[in-house]
Amino acid sequence: MPDPSAAPVEEPGERRRRILRRLYAPYTWLVFIPFLAASTLVLGCLAVVVAAFAPRVAFHFGTVWAWLLCRVNPVWVTIEGREHAQKGRSYIILSNHQSHFDILAFYGHWGRQFRWVIKQELRKVPGLGWYCAAGGHIFIDRSSREKSIESLQRARPLLEGGISVMFFPEGTRSRDGRLGEFKKGGFMMALDLGLPILPVSISGTRHILPGRTFQLLPGRVRIRVHEPIDPTRYGFERRDELIADVRRVIASGLTPWERGEEGIA
């Protein structure tokens, strides 16, 4: 068991990546960030207009936005296991969360209708907040459990015609890229609605953009989509077992470091 008082162990290669991020900083601030601001504002405004009469079409403005940002950085994304998600069927998609680039990598390359579950604070971000609200993405008020549950209840009508909902069950980005403990919200929604859970592993995004910084690097992201898990086989009384099984499946698609198996005595 690791000693909580010990100095944190650094991921292999992180010292080299810190140096490369400093060298890459001029491109980040002179090219990527201006493009991020302009594309978010323009595509967000267009999405708001289109969402008034075609919400499903408005969704794809976000796909274009995310895909473009992955090209500008640049980031190469591969998706494995796409065949596990049946077209036209709704899922509760659950994924690990290493970086803000998780959103860009998945959104820009998944190509199917889904809605994010995102924190309420993002509603205030110009362009991004407007688009997310118009596109039907689900804002969660995390100030209390009751308000979070109310937000999820209001989202039920969205799950029609093959629209899925995506959660990051860790609740926030991992500080060091390792898989954290899972919260129950997404699992309870899956149990309430009887929808299959689609576990997704996203690997490599932390190398592109670590949490709590804006120091970018180009890189590669691997997304692995696993076979769906039927929550009705567990029921509410075995929800802890369901959470553990889904977490184990997601961990199987990550590197040893991301699973927490390296650097621990």
C-alpha atoms as an extended CHARMM CRD file, in Angstrom:
* protein
*
       265  EXT
         1         1  MET       CA              0.0000000000        0.0000000000        0.0000000000  PROA      1               0.0000000000
         2         2  PRO       CA              1.4980000000        3.3980000000       -0.9560000000  PROA      2               0.0000000000
         3         3  ASP       CA              2.6430000000        5.7680000000        1.7760000000  PROA      3               0.0000000000
         4         4  PRO       CA              0.4430000000        8.9110000000        1.5630000000  PROA      4               0.0000000000
         5         5  SER       CA              3.2470000000       10.9970000000        3.0790000000  PROA      5               0.0000000000
         6         6  ALA       CA              5.7510000000        9.9990000000        0.4020000000  PROA      6               0.0000000000
         7         7  ALA       CA              6.6110000000       12.3400000000       -2.4690000000  PROA      7               0.0000000000
         8         8  PRO       CA              4.4460000000       11.7220000000       -5.5460000000  PROA      8               0.0000000000
         9         9  VAL       CA              5.9660000000        9.4150000000       -8.1430000000  PROA      9               0.0000000000
        10        10  GLU       CA              6.3970000000       11.0260000000      -11.5470000000  PROA      10              0.0000000000
        11        11  GLU       CA              5.1820000000        9.2910000000      -14.6660000000  PROA      11              0.0000000000
        12        12  PRO       CA              8.0390000000        8.0800000000      -16.8790000000  PROA      12              0.0000000000
        13        13  GLY       CA              8.9210000000       10.6380000000      -19.5410000000  PROA      13              0.0000000000
        14        14  GLU       CA              7.1730000000       13.5300000000      -17.7850000000  PROA      14              0.0000000000
        15        15  ARG       CA             10.3770000000       15.5590000000      -17.2870000000  PROA      15              0.0000000000
        16        16  ARG       CA             11.0490000000       15.4490000000      -21.0310000000  PROA      16              0.0000000000
        17        17  ARG       CA              7.4390000000       16.4030000000      -21.7880000000  PROA      17              0.0000000000
        18        18  ARG       CA              7.6930000000       19.4530000000      -19.5050000000  PROA      18              0.0000000000
        19        19  ILE       CA             10.6670000000       20.7040000000      -21.5180000000  PROA      19              0.0000000000
        20        20  LEU       CA              8.8570000000       20.0920000000      -24.8090000000  PROA      20              0.0000000000
        21        21  ARG       CA              5.7880000000       21.9720000000      -23.5360000000  PROA      21              0.0000000000
        22        22  ARG       CA              7.9160000000       25.0510000000      -22.8530000000  PROA      22              0.0000000000
        23        23  LEU       CA              9.3100000000       24.8860000000      -26.3720000000  PROA      23              0.0000000000
        24        24  TYR       CA              5.7980000000       24.4140000000      -27.7850000000  PROA      24              0.0000000000
        25        25  ALA       CA              4.3120000000       27.2860000000      -25.7470000000  PROA      25              0.0000000000
        26        26  PRO       CA              4.6340000000       29.9700000000      -28.4890000000  PROA      26              0.0000000000
        27        27  TYR       CA              2.5190000000       27.8540000000      -30.8550000000  PROA      27              0.0000000000
        28        28  THR       CA              0.0040000000       27.2060000000      -28.0790000000  PROA      28              0.0000000000
        29        29  TRP       CA             -0.5000000000       30.8940000000      -27.2970000000  PROA      29              0.0000000000
        30        30  LEU       CA             -0.1070000000       32.3980000000      -30.7700000000  PROA      30              0.0000000000
        31        31  VAL       CA             -1.9920000000       29.8030000000      -32.8350000000  PROA      31              0.0000000000
        32        32  PHE       CA             -4.0190000000       27.2730000000      -30.8360000000  PROA      32              0.0000000000
        33        33  ILE       CA             -5.6050000000       29.5450000000      -28.2370000000  PROA      33              0.0000000000
        34        34  PRO       CA             -6.7090000000       32.2330000000      -30.7440000000  PROA      34              0.0000000000
        35        35  PHE       CA             -8.1640000000       29.4830000000      -32.9540000000  PROA      35              0.0000000000
        36        36  LEU       CA             -9.8840000000       27.9200000000      -29.9180000000  PROA      36              0.0000000000
        37        37  ALA       CA            -11.4880000000       31.2420000000      -28.9900000000  PROA      37              0.0000000000
        38        38  ALA       CA            -12.6030000000       32.1060000000      -32.5260000000  PROA      38              0.0000000000
        39        39  SER       CA            -13.9310000000       28.6320000000      -33.3980000000  PROA      39              0.0000000000
        40        40  THR       CA            -15.7850000000       28.3020000000      -30.0930000000  PROA      40              0.0000000000
        41        41  LEU       CA            -17.4890000000       31.6620000000      -30.5470000000  PROA      41              0.0000000000
        42        42  VAL       CA            -18.3820000000       31.2450000000      -34.2380000000  PROA      42              0.0000000000
        43        43  LEU       CA            -19.4990000000       27.6100000000      -34.1800000000  PROA      43              0.0000000000
        44        44  GLY       CA            -21.2280000000       28.0970000000      -30.8320000000  PROA      44              0.0000000000
        45        45  CYS       CA            -23.3240000000       30.9510000000      -32.2140000000  PROA      45              0.0000000000
        46        46  LEU       CA            -24.1770000000       28.9900000000      -35.3640000000  PROA      46              0.0000000000
        47        47  ALA       CA            -25.1720000000       25.9770000000      -33.2710000000  PROA      47              0.0000000000
        48        48  VAL       CA            -27.5030000000       28.0990000000      -31.1520000000  PROA      48              0.0000000000
        49        49  VAL       CA            -29.2970000000       29.3260000000      -34.2840000000  PROA      49              0.0000000000
        50        50  VAL       CA            -29.5790000000       25.8630000000      -35.8570000000  PROA      50              0.0000000000
        51        51  ALA       CA            -30.6670000000       24.2510000000      -32.5710000000  PROA      51              0.0000000000
        52        52  ALA       CA            -33.8490000000       26.3190000000      -32.6350000000  PROA      52              0.0000000000
        53        53  PHE       CA            -35.2240000000       24.1740000000      -35.4770000000  PROA      53              0.0000000000
        54        54  ALA       CA            -32.8370000000       21.1800000000      -35.8130000000  PROA      54              0.0000000000
        55        55  PRO       CA            -31.1980000000       20.1260000000      -32.4930000000  PROA      55              0.0000000000
        56        56  ARG       CA            -29.7020000000       16.9610000000      -33.9760000000  PROA      56              0.0000000000
        57        57  VAL       CA            -27.9990000000       18.9660000000      -36.7190000000  PROA      57              0.0000000000
        58        58  ALA       CA            -26.7040000000       21.4400000000      -34.1400000000  PROA      58              0.0000000000
        59        59  PHE       CA            -24.9300000000       18.5560000000      -32.3870000000  PROA      59              0.0000000000
        60        60  HSD       CA            -22.5950000000       18.1840000000      -35.3530000000  PROA      60              0.0000000000
        61        61  PHE       CA            -21.2530000000       21.7210000000      -34.9800000000  PROA      61              0.0000000000
        62        62  GLY       CA            -19.5930000000       20.4190000000      -31.8180000000  PROA      62              0.0000000000
        63        63  THR       CA            -18.1580000000       17.4850000000      -33.7440000000  PROA      63              0.0000000000
        64        64  VAL       CA            -16.6350000000       19.8560000000      -36.3100000000  PROA      64              0.0000000000
        65        65  TRP       CA            -15.3280000000       22.1380000000      -33.5460000000  PROA      65              0.0000000000
        66        66  ALA       CA            -13.6270000000       19.2850000000      -31.6840000000  PROA      66              0.0000000000
        67        67  TRP       CA            -12.2350000000       17.7140000000      -34.8770000000  PROA      67              0.0000000000
        68        68  LEU       CA            -10.7290000000       21.0230000000      -35.9980000000  PROA      68              0.0000000000
        69        69  LEU       CA             -9.0660000000       21.5890000000      -32.6210000000  PROA      69              0.0000000000
        70        70  CYS       CA             -7.5230000000       18.1210000000      -32.8000000000  PROA      70              0.0000000000
        71        71  ARG       CA             -6.1190000000       19.0040000000      -36.2260000000  PROA      71              0.0000000000
        72        72  VAL       CA             -4.7750000000       22.4030000000      -35.1730000000  PROA      72              0.0000000000
        73        73  ASN       CA             -2.8930000000       21.0840000000      -32.1400000000  PROA      73              0.0000000000
        74        74  PRO       CA             -2.3550000000       18.3800000000      -33.8000000000  PROA      74              0.0000000000
        75        75  VAL       CA             -3.6820000000       15.1710000000      -32.1920000000  PROA      75              0.0000000000
        76        76  TRP       CA             -4.0750000000       11.7660000000      -33.8610000000  PROA      76              0.0000000000
        77        77  VAL       CA             -7.0150000000        9.7340000000      -32.5620000000  PROA      77              0.0000000000
        78        78  THR       CA             -7.7660000000        6.0550000000      -33.0810000000  PROA      78              0.0000000000
        79        79  ILE       CA            -11.0010000000        4.3680000000      -31.9520000000  PROA      79              0.0000000000
        80        80  GLU       CA            -11.1300000000        0.6090000000      -31.3570000000  PROA      80              0.0000000000
        81        81  GLY       CA            -14.3000000000       -1.3760000000      -30.7370000000  PROA      81              0.0000000000
        82        82  ARG       CA            -16.7720000000        0.9400000000      -32.4180000000  PROA      82              0.0000000000
        83        83  GLU       CA            -18.7300000000       -2.1690000000      -33.4520000000  PROA      83              0.0000000000
        84        84  HSD       CA            -19.7360000000       -2.7100000000      -29.8220000000  PROA      84              0.0000000000
        85        85  ALA       CA            -22.1020000000        0.2810000000      -30.0140000000  PROA      85              0.0000000000
        86        86  GLN       CA            -25.2110000000       -0.5980000000      -32.0230000000  PROA      86              0.0000000000
        87        87  LYS       CA            -26.4010000000        2.2430000000      -34.2510000000  PROA      87              0.0000000000
        88        88  GLY       CA            -29.7630000000        3.6660000000      -33.2740000000  PROA      88              0.0000000000
        89        89  ARG       CA            -29.5190000000        2.4360000000      -29.6680000000  PROA      89              0.0000000000
        90        90  SER       CA            -29.1160000000        4.6310000000      -26.5900000000  PROA      90              0.0000000000
        91        91  TYR       CA            -26.3880000000        3.9680000000      -24.0380000000  PROA      91              0.0000000000
        92        92  ILE       CA            -25.0160000000        5.3720000000      -20.8470000000  PROA      92              0.0000000000
        93        93  ILE       CA            -21.4120000000        5.9640000000      -21.9330000000  PROA      93              0.0000000000
        94        94  LEU       CA            -18.9240000000        5.9150000000      -19.0540000000  PROA      94              0.0000000000
        95        95  SER       CA            -15.2850000000        6.9090000000      -19.5330000000  PROA      95              0.0000000000
        96        96  ASN       CA            -12.2070000000        7.7250000000      -17.5190000000  PROA      96              0.0000000000
        97        97  HSD       CA            -11.1930000000       11.4050000000      -17.4280000000  PROA      97              0.0000000000
        98        98  GLN       CA             -7.5430000000       12.5100000000      -17.7270000000  PROA      98              0.0000000000
        99        99  SER       CA             -7.7180000000       15.8280000000      -19.5520000000  PROA      99              0.0000000000
       100       100  HSD       CA             -9.9230000000       18.3940000000      -21.2820000000  PROA      100             0.0000000000
       101       101  PHE       CA             -8.6990000000       16.7330000000      -24.4790000000  PROA      101             0.0000000000
       102       102  ASP       CA            -10.8270000000       13.6910000000      -23.5940000000  PROA      102             0.0000000000
       103       103  ILE       CA            -13.7840000000       15.8010000000      -24.7170000000  PROA      103             0.0000000000
       104       104  LEU       CA            -12.1880000000       16.9250000000      -27.9730000000  PROA      104             0.0000000000
       105       105  ALA       CA            -10.8590000000       13.4850000000      -28.8860000000  PROA      105             0.0000000000
       106       106  PHE       CA            -14.1530000000       11.6760000000      -28.2970000000  PROA      106             0.0000000000
       107       107  TYR       CA            -16.5090000000       14.3700000000      -29.5650000000  PROA      107             0.0000000000
       108       108  GLY       CA            -14.5100000000       14.9610000000      -32.7300000000  PROA      108             0.0000000000
       109       109  HSD       CA            -14.2500000000       11.3040000000      -33.7270000000  PROA      109             0.0000000000
       110       110  TRP       CA            -17.2150000000        9.3440000000      -32.3220000000  PROA      110             0.0000000000
       111       111  GLY       CA            -19.6570000000       10.5640000000      -34.9800000000  PROA      111             0.0000000000
       112       112  ARG       CA            -22.8780000000        9.4860000000      -33.2330000000  PROA      112             0.0000000000
       113       113  GLN       CA            -25.4820000000       11.4100000000      -31.2870000000  PROA      113             0.0000000000
       114       114  PHE       CA            -24.8360000000       11.7260000000      -27.5620000000  PROA      114             0.0000000000
       115       115  ARG       CA            -25.1000000000       14.3590000000      -24.8560000000  PROA      115             0.0000000000
       116       116  TRP       CA            -22.5090000000       15.2500000000      -22.2430000000  PROA      116             0.0000000000
       117       117  VAL       CA            -23.1440000000       15.4780000000      -18.5390000000  PROA      117             0.0000000000
       118       118  ILE       CA            -21.1060000000       18.5570000000      -17.5990000000  PROA      118             0.0000000000
       119       119  LYS       CA            -20.7070000000       20.8510000000      -14.6390000000  PROA      119             0.0000000000
       120       120  GLN       CA            -23.0050000000       23.8440000000      -14.2920000000  PROA      120             0.0000000000
       121       121  GLU       CA            -20.1230000000       26.3370000000      -14.3160000000  PROA      121             0.0000000000
       122       122  LEU       CA            -19.4550000000       25.7450000000      -18.0320000000  PROA      122             0.0000000000
       123       123  ARG       CA            -22.8330000000       27.2490000000      -18.9040000000  PROA      123             0.0000000000
       124       124  LYS       CA            -21.2550000000       30.7010000000      -18.3770000000  PROA      124             0.0000000000
       125       125  VAL       CA            -18.4230000000       30.1890000000      -20.8990000000  PROA      125             0.0000000000
       126       126  PRO       CA            -19.1360000000       32.3090000000      -24.0380000000  PROA      126             0.0000000000
       127       127  GLY       CA            -19.7020000000       30.1910000000      -27.1380000000  PROA      127             0.0000000000
       128       128  LEU       CA            -19.1570000000       26.8510000000      -25.3940000000  PROA      128             0.0000000000
       129       129  GLY       CA            -21.8890000000       27.3880000000      -22.8020000000  PROA      129             0.0000000000
       130       130  TRP       CA            -24.3410000000       28.6730000000      -25.4180000000  PROA      130             0.0000000000
       131       131  TYR       CA            -23.7450000000       25.6930000000      -27.6620000000  PROA      131             0.0000000000
       132       132  CYS       CA            -23.9920000000       23.1270000000      -24.8580000000  PROA      132             0.0000000000
       133       133  ALA       CA            -27.2880000000       24.5950000000      -23.6810000000  PROA      133             0.0000000000
       134       134  ALA       CA            -28.7430000000       24.7740000000      -27.2060000000  PROA      134             0.0000000000
       135       135  GLY       CA            -27.5150000000       21.2870000000      -28.0750000000  PROA      135             0.0000000000
       136       136  GLY       CA            -29.2780000000       19.6980000000      -25.1140000000  PROA      136             0.0000000000
       137       137  HSD       CA            -26.1970000000       18.7960000000      -23.1130000000  PROA      137             0.0000000000
       138       138  ILE       CA            -26.9250000000       18.1980000000      -19.4420000000  PROA      138             0.0000000000
       139       139  PHE       CA            -25.6550000000       20.6610000000      -16.8590000000  PROA      139             0.0000000000
       140       140  ILE       CA            -25.1970000000       19.2440000000      -13.3650000000  PROA      140             0.0000000000
       141       141  ASP       CA            -25.3800000000       21.4580000000      -10.2920000000  PROA      141             0.0000000000
       142       142  ARG       CA            -22.8530000000       19.7700000000       -8.0290000000  PROA      142             0.0000000000
       143       143  SER       CA            -23.6230000000       21.9640000000       -5.0240000000  PROA      143             0.0000000000
       144       144  SER       CA            -25.9210000000       19.2410000000       -3.6660000000  PROA      144             0.0000000000
       145       145  ARG       CA            -26.8520000000       15.6400000000       -4.3890000000  PROA      145             0.0000000000
       146       146  GLU       CA            -30.5350000000       16.5860000000       -4.6980000000  PROA      146             0.0000000000
       147       147  LYS       CA            -29.8630000000       19.1660000000       -7.4200000000  PROA      147             0.0000000000
       148       148  SER       CA            -27.6780000000       16.7060000000       -9.3150000000  PROA      148             0.0000000000
       149       149  ILE       CA            -30.4640000000       14.1100000000       -9.2510000000  PROA      149             0.0000000000
       150       150  GLU       CA            -32.9940000000       16.7010000000      -10.4780000000  PROA      150             0.0000000000
       151       151  SER       CA            -30.7260000000       17.5390000000      -13.4250000000  PROA      151             0.0000000000
       152       152  LEU       CA            -30.4570000000       13.8840000000      -14.4100000000  PROA      152             0.0000000000
       153       153  GLN       CA            -34.1970000000       13.3770000000      -14.1090000000  PROA      153             0.0000000000
       154       154  ARG       CA            -34.8230000000       16.2620000000      -16.5260000000  PROA      154             0.0000000000
       155       155  ALA       CA            -32.4800000000       14.5900000000      -19.0190000000  PROA      155             0.0000000000
       156       156  ARG       CA            -34.6210000000       11.4600000000      -19.4220000000  PROA      156             0.0000000000
       157       157  PRO       CA            -36.6000000000       12.7190000000      -22.4680000000  PROA      157             0.0000000000
       158       158  LEU       CA            -33.3120000000       13.2000000000      -24.3580000000  PROA      158             0.0000000000
       159       159  LEU       CA            -32.6900000000        9.4630000000      -24.5180000000  PROA      159             0.0000000000
       160       160  GLU       CA            -34.7980000000        8.7970000000      -27.5680000000  PROA      160             0.0000000000
       161       161  GLY       CA            -33.9500000000        7.6810000000      -31.0680000000  PROA      161             0.0000000000
       162       162  GLY       CA            -30.4570000000        6.4450000000      -30.2930000000  PROA      162             0.0000000000
       163       163  ILE       CA            -29.1840000000        9.4640000000      -28.3460000000  PROA      163             0.0000000000
       164       164  SER       CA            -26.7860000000        8.4030000000      -25.5910000000  PROA      164             0.0000000000
       165       165  VAL       CA            -25.5960000000       10.2110000000      -22.4740000000  PROA      165             0.0000000000
       166       166  MET       CA            -21.9180000000       10.3680000000      -21.5330000000  PROA      166             0.0000000000
       167       167  PHE       CA            -20.5590000000       10.6060000000      -18.0010000000  PROA      167             0.0000000000
       168       168  PHE       CA            -17.0890000000       10.8680000000      -16.5280000000  PROA      168             0.0000000000
       169       169  PRO       CA            -17.7890000000        8.7840000000      -13.4050000000  PROA      169             0.0000000000
       170       170  GLU       CA            -14.6100000000        9.9930000000      -11.6520000000  PROA      170             0.0000000000
       171       171  GLY       CA            -16.4060000000       13.3380000000      -11.4380000000  PROA      171             0.0000000000
       172       172  THR       CA            -13.3320000000       15.3850000000      -12.3320000000  PROA      172             0.0000000000
       173       173  ARG       CA            -10.0330000000       15.0540000000      -14.1620000000  PROA      173             0.0000000000
       174       174  SER       CA             -7.3830000000       12.8090000000      -12.6640000000  PROA      174             0.0000000000
       175       175  ARG       CA             -4.4980000000       14.7760000000      -11.1350000000  PROA      175             0.0000000000
       176       176  ASP       CA             -1.8170000000       12.3830000000      -12.3590000000  PROA      176             0.0000000000
       177       177  GLY       CA             -3.5130000000       10.4660000000      -15.1800000000  PROA      177             0.0000000000
       178       178  ARG       CA             -4.3440000000        7.4480000000      -13.0050000000  PROA      178             0.0000000000
       179       179  LEU       CA             -7.8350000000        6.0420000000      -12.8140000000  PROA      179             0.0000000000
       180       180  GLY       CA             -9.7430000000        7.3150000000       -9.7680000000  PROA      180             0.0000000000
       181       181  GLU       CA            -12.7450000000        6.0940000000       -7.8360000000  PROA      181             0.0000000000
       182       182  PHE       CA            -16.1520000000        6.2170000000       -9.5090000000  PROA      182             0.0000000000
       183       183  LYS       CA            -19.2300000000        8.1300000000       -8.3860000000  PROA      183             0.0000000000
       184       184  LYS       CA            -22.6880000000        6.5720000000       -8.6600000000  PROA      184             0.0000000000
       185       185  GLY       CA            -24.6500000000        9.0880000000      -10.8000000000  PROA      185             0.0000000000
       186       186  GLY       CA            -24.2160000000        7.4670000000      -14.2140000000  PROA      186             0.0000000000
       187       187  PHE       CA            -24.7970000000        3.9850000000      -12.8240000000  PROA      187             0.0000000000
       188       188  MET       CA            -27.9950000000        5.0210000000      -11.0830000000  PROA      188             0.0000000000
       189       189  MET       CA            -29.2970000000        6.5700000000      -14.3070000000  PROA      189             0.0000000000
       190       190  ALA       CA            -28.5060000000        3.3490000000      -16.1850000000  PROA      190             0.0000000000
       191       191  LEU       CA            -30.3260000000        1.3080000000      -13.5380000000  PROA      191             0.0000000000
       192       192  ASP       CA            -33.2930000000        3.7010000000      -13.4700000000  PROA      192             0.0000000000
       193       193  LEU       CA            -33.7530000000        3.5890000000      -17.2430000000  PROA      193             0.0000000000
       194       194  GLY       CA            -32.5900000000        0.0300000000      -17.8760000000  PROA      194             0.0000000000
       195       195  LEU       CA            -30.1120000000        1.2590000000      -20.4930000000  PROA      195             0.0000000000
       196       196  PRO       CA            -26.8940000000       -0.6270000000      -21.2800000000  PROA      196             0.0000000000
       197       197  ILE       CA            -23.6330000000        0.8550000000      -20.0630000000  PROA      197             0.0000000000
       198       198  LEU       CA            -20.9620000000        1.3820000000      -22.7350000000  PROA      198             0.0000000000
       199       199  PRO       CA            -17.5310000000        1.4610000000      -21.0500000000  PROA      199             0.0000000000
       200       200  VAL       CA            -14.9210000000        3.5850000000      -22.8370000000  PROA      200             0.0000000000
       201       201  SER       CA            -11.1780000000        3.8430000000      -22.1270000000  PROA      201             0.0000000000
       202       202  ILE       CA             -9.3910000000        7.0330000000      -23.2350000000  PROA      202             0.0000000000
       203       203  SER       CA             -5.6040000000        6.7930000000      -23.1200000000  PROA      203             0.0000000000
       204       204  GLY       CA             -2.8950000000        9.3710000000      -23.8070000000  PROA      204             0.0000000000
       205       205  THR       CA             -4.7580000000       12.6680000000      -23.4120000000  PROA      205             0.0000000000
       206       206  ARG       CA             -2.8570000000       13.6860000000      -20.2900000000  PROA      206             0.0000000000
       207       207  HSD       CA              0.3650000000       13.7890000000      -22.3030000000  PROA      207             0.0000000000
       208       208  ILE       CA             -1.3070000000       16.3080000000      -24.6140000000  PROA      208             0.0000000000
       209       209  LEU       CA             -2.8530000000       18.4990000000      -21.9080000000  PROA      209             0.0000000000
       210       210  PRO       CA             -2.2930000000       17.7260000000      -18.2110000000  PROA      210             0.0000000000
       211       211  GLY       CA             -4.9530000000       18.7290000000      -15.7260000000  PROA      211             0.0000000000
       212       212  ARG       CA             -4.8950000000       22.2340000000      -14.2420000000  PROA      212             0.0000000000
       213       213  THR       CA             -2.5050000000       23.6200000000      -16.8730000000  PROA      213             0.0000000000
       214       214  PHE       CA             -2.7290000000       24.9340000000      -20.4210000000  PROA      214             0.0000000000
       215       215  GLN       CA              0.6080000000       23.5480000000      -21.5650000000  PROA      215             0.0000000000
       216       216  LEU       CA             -0.1190000000       21.6370000000      -24.7470000000  PROA      216             0.0000000000
       217       217  LEU       CA              1.7630000000       19.0950000000      -26.8190000000  PROA      217             0.0000000000
       218       218  PRO       CA              0.8350000000       17.2410000000      -29.9960000000  PROA      218             0.0000000000
       219       219  GLY       CA              0.2190000000       13.5530000000      -29.4180000000  PROA      219             0.0000000000
       220       220  ARG       CA             -1.7370000000       10.3760000000      -29.9640000000  PROA      220             0.0000000000
       221       221  VAL       CA             -4.9500000000        9.2940000000      -28.2720000000  PROA      221             0.0000000000
       222       222  ARG       CA             -6.3180000000        5.7690000000      -28.2130000000  PROA      222             0.0000000000
       223       223  ILE       CA            -10.0170000000        5.2830000000      -27.4670000000  PROA      223             0.0000000000
       224       224  ARG       CA            -11.2020000000        1.7520000000      -26.7720000000  PROA      224             0.0000000000
       225       225  VAL       CA            -14.9380000000        1.0100000000      -26.7490000000  PROA      225             0.0000000000
       226       226  HSD       CA            -15.7740000000       -2.1320000000      -24.7770000000  PROA      226             0.0000000000
       227       227  GLU       CA            -18.7330000000       -4.4830000000      -24.9800000000  PROA      227             0.0000000000
       228       228  PRO       CA            -21.8940000000       -3.0930000000      -23.3390000000  PROA      228             0.0000000000
       229       229  ILE       CA            -22.7670000000       -4.1400000000      -19.7970000000  PROA      229             0.0000000000
       230       230  ASP       CA            -26.4110000000       -4.7650000000      -18.8740000000  PROA      230             0.0000000000
       231       231  PRO       CA            -27.0880000000       -3.0850000000      -15.5010000000  PROA      231             0.0000000000
       232       232  THR       CA            -30.3660000000       -4.9900000000      -15.0640000000  PROA      232             0.0000000000
       233       233  ARG       CA            -28.2900000000       -8.1280000000      -14.4120000000  PROA      233             0.0000000000
       234       234  TYR       CA            -27.1070000000       -6.4540000000      -11.2040000000  PROA      234             0.0000000000
       235       235  GLY       CA            -30.0720000000       -4.4120000000       -9.9760000000  PROA      235             0.0000000000
       236       236  PHE       CA            -29.8830000000       -1.6700000000       -7.3600000000  PROA      236             0.0000000000
       237       237  GLU       CA            -28.9000000000       -4.0680000000       -4.6020000000  PROA      237             0.0000000000
       238       238  ARG       CA            -25.6600000000       -5.0060000000       -6.4530000000  PROA      238             0.0000000000
       239       239  ARG       CA            -24.7880000000       -1.5460000000       -7.7540000000  PROA      239             0.0000000000
       240       240  ASP       CA            -21.4000000000       -1.5420000000       -5.9830000000  PROA      240             0.0000000000
       241       241  GLU       CA            -20.5090000000       -4.7170000000       -7.8530000000  PROA      241             0.0000000000
       242       242  LEU       CA            -21.6750000000       -3.0920000000      -11.1020000000  PROA      242             0.0000000000
       243       243  ILE       CA            -19.4590000000       -0.0520000000      -10.4540000000  PROA      243             0.0000000000
       244       244  ALA       CA            -16.4600000000       -2.2750000000       -9.6980000000  PROA      244             0.0000000000
       245       245  ASP       CA            -16.9730000000       -4.3580000000      -12.8450000000  PROA      245             0.0000000000
       246       246  VAL       CA            -17.3250000000       -1.3250000000      -15.1270000000  PROA      246             0.0000000000
       247       247  ARG       CA            -14.2480000000        0.2790000000      -13.5670000000  PROA      247             0.0000000000
       248       248  ARG       CA            -12.2950000000       -2.9430000000      -14.1350000000  PROA      248             0.0000000000
       249       249  VAL       CA            -13.3210000000       -3.0290000000      -17.8020000000  PROA      249             0.0000000000
       250       250  ILE       CA            -12.3310000000        0.6140000000      -18.3560000000  PROA      250             0.0000000000
       251       251  ALA       CA             -8.9990000000        0.0020000000      -16.6150000000  PROA      251             0.0000000000
       252       252  SER       CA             -8.2760000000       -2.9090000000      -18.9710000000  PROA      252             0.0000000000
       253       253  GLY       CA             -8.0180000000       -0.4500000000      -21.8750000000  PROA      253             0.0000000000
       254       254  LEU       CA             -5.4730000000        1.8060000000      -20.1550000000  PROA      254             0.0000000000
       255       255  THR       CA             -1.7020000000        1.6790000000      -19.7480000000  PROA      255             0.0000000000
       256       256  PRO       CA             -0.1910000000        0.2590000000      -16.5270000000  PROA      256             0.0000000000
       257       257  TRP       CA              0.4910000000        3.8180000000      -15.3080000000  PROA      257             0.0000000000
       258       258  GLU       CA             -3.0660000000        4.9330000000      -16.0440000000  PROA      258             0.0000000000
       259       259  ARG       CA             -4.3820000000        1.8820000000      -14.1800000000  PROA      259             0.0000000000
       260       260  GLY       CA             -2.1750000000        2.7910000000      -11.2010000000  PROA      260             0.0000000000
       261       261  GLU       CA              0.0850000000       -0.2380000000      -11.4780000000  PROA      261             0.0000000000
       262       262  GLU       CA              3.4110000000        1.5960000000      -11.9240000000  PROA      262             0.0000000000
       263       263  GLY       CA              5.2700000000        3.6750000000       -9.3720000000  PROA      263             0.0000000000
       264       264  ILE       CA              3.4200000000        2.1610000000       -6.3950000000  PROA      264             0.0000000000
       265       265  ALA       CA              5.4850000000        0.3240000000       -3.8150000000  PROA      265             0.0000000000
